[in-house]
Each structure stands twice: as structure tokens, then as C-alpha cells.
């Protein structure tokens, strides 16, 4: 077994919160590049392998969440724990809602409307 450290840079917003979607995007890009050799450079195959791994992992997280009462979540902040941090998290999530809705809209179908 060996430890591998991945360094991720993030810019906190006006609330001192790092956007988890941006962090996820960067981690996904790195993870995707790790899949490409197994797909022998085939873009469609790389997409399928990545999706299969992501779907299996999310299914495992959902199964664990059922046992533990919720999905694991994290917000990264420059602030210490406490009521002020909760208020800053809430403000960050409120301001970020339009982008979250834009991402979710990609999955809209006519029957969802």
C-alpha cells in the first residue's frame, strides 16, 4: 500500500467558502485522466469506464447513507466552526443556487416540467 497525495487549490468566495462544484470538477478531471490508459485512449470507452466507476461509487455511498442517515457532505471554509460559519455556509449555498439549478437542468425532461 502506498499513500498518494493530491494537492487541490481553491479560491474562497466572499463568504470564505470554497465552491465544492469547482473542487469536484478539478478532481473529476484528474480522475478521468487516470482512466484513459485503461480505455487505450478511446474517448467513448474512457467515458463509459469513468461513468461505471462513478455510478458504482455513488451506489455504495447511497447504500451507506441509508444505514447512517444521510449522504456524506463537506464544505471547505477558512472559518472556524460555530454559528457564524453556519450562516456563511447558508449564504454561500443561496448565492450558488442558480449555478446548481443550471447543472440540474441538464437532466430535465418534458415530463419533469
C-alpha positions as CSV (number, residue, x, y, z in Angstrom):
1,X,0.0,0.0,0.0
2,X,1.3,3.5,-0.8
3,X,-0.1,6.9,0.1
4,X,-0.8,9.3,-2.8
5,X,-1.4,13.0,-2.0
6,X,-3.3,15.1,-4.4
7,X,-3.0,18.9,-3.9
8,X,-6.1,20.9,-4.8
9,X,-6.0,24.7,-5.0
10,X,-9.2,26.6,-4.3
11,X,-10.2,30.2,-4.1
12,X,-12.6,31.0,-1.3
13,X,-15.6,33.2,-2.2
14,X,-16.8,36.3,-0.4
15,X,-18.1,34.1,2.4
16,X,-14.8,32.3,2.9
17,X,-16.2,29.1,1.3
18,X,-14.6,27.1,-1.5
19,X,-17.0,26.1,-4.2
20,X,-17.4,22.3,-3.9
21,X,-18.5,22.1,-7.6
22,X,-15.3,23.7,-8.7
23,X,-13.3,21.3,-6.5
24,X,-15.2,18.3,-7.8
25,X,-14.7,19.5,-11.4
26,X,-10.9,19.6,-10.9
27,X,-10.9,16.2,-9.1
28,X,-13.0,14.6,-11.8
29,X,-10.7,16.0,-14.5
30,X,-7.7,14.4,-12.7
31,X,-9.6,11.1,-12.1
32,X,-10.7,11.0,-15.7
33,X,-7.1,11.3,-16.9
34,X,-6.3,8.2,-14.7
35,X,-8.9,6.2,-16.6
36,X,-7.7,7.0,-20.1
37,X,-4.9,4.4,-20.2
38,X,-7.4,1.6,-19.4
39,X,-9.5,2.8,-22.3
40,X,-6.5,2.8,-24.6
41,X,-7.1,6.4,-25.5
42,X,-10.7,5.8,-26.7
43,X,-12.8,8.8,-25.6
44,X,-16.1,6.8,-25.6
45,X,-14.5,3.9,-23.7
46,X,-13.0,6.3,-21.2
47,X,-16.4,8.0,-20.6
48,X,-18.0,4.6,-20.1
49,X,-15.3,3.3,-17.7
50,X,-15.4,6.6,-15.7
51,X,-19.3,6.5,-15.6
52,X,-19.3,2.9,-14.5
53,X,-16.8,3.7,-11.6
54,X,-18.7,6.8,-10.7
55,X,-22.1,5.0,-10.7
56,X,-20.8,2.1,-8.6
57,X,-19.2,4.5,-6.1
58,X,-22.4,6.6,-5.8
59,X,-24.5,3.5,-5.3
60,X,-22.1,2.5,-2.5
61,X,-22.4,5.9,-0.9
62,X,-26.2,5.8,-1.1
63,X,-26.3,2.4,0.5
64,X,-24.1,3.6,3.3
65,X,-26.2,6.8,3.7
66,X,-29.3,4.6,4.2
67,X,-27.5,2.9,7.1
68,X,-26.1,6.1,8.6
69,X,-28.9,8.5,8.0
70,X,-27.5,10.8,5.2
71,X,-25.0,11.3,2.5
72,X,-21.5,12.4,3.4
73,X,-21.0,16.1,2.7
74,X,-18.3,18.7,3.0
75,X,-17.9,22.4,2.6
76,X,-14.4,23.8,2.9
77,X,-14.1,27.1,4.7
78,X,-11.5,29.4,6.0
79,X,-13.7,30.0,9.1
80,X,-13.8,28.2,12.4
81,X,-16.8,26.1,13.5
82,X,-19.7,27.8,15.0
83,X,-22.9,29.7,14.3
84,X,-21.2,32.3,12.1
85,X,-19.8,29.5,9.9
86,X,-23.3,28.0,9.5
87,X,-24.6,31.5,8.4
88,X,-21.8,31.8,5.9
89,X,-22.5,28.3,4.5
90,X,-26.1,29.2,4.1
91,X,-25.3,32.4,2.3
92,X,-22.8,30.6,0.1
93,X,-25.4,28.0,-0.8
94,X,-28.1,30.6,-1.5
95,X,-25.8,32.6,-3.9
96,X,-24.7,29.4,-5.6
97,X,-28.2,28.1,-6.2
98,X,-28.6,29.5,-9.8
99,X,-25.5,27.6,-10.9
100,X,-26.7,24.4,-9.1
101,X,-30.1,24.8,-10.9
102,X,-28.3,25.2,-14.2
103,X,-26.4,22.0,-13.7
104,X,-29.6,20.1,-12.7
105,X,-31.5,21.5,-15.7
106,X,-29.3,19.3,-17.9
107,X,-31.3,16.4,-16.7
108,X,-34.7,18.0,-17.2
109,X,-37.1,16.1,-19.5
110,X,-40.5,17.3,-20.7
111,X,-42.3,15.0,-18.1
112,X,-40.3,16.8,-15.3
113,X,-41.9,20.1,-16.1
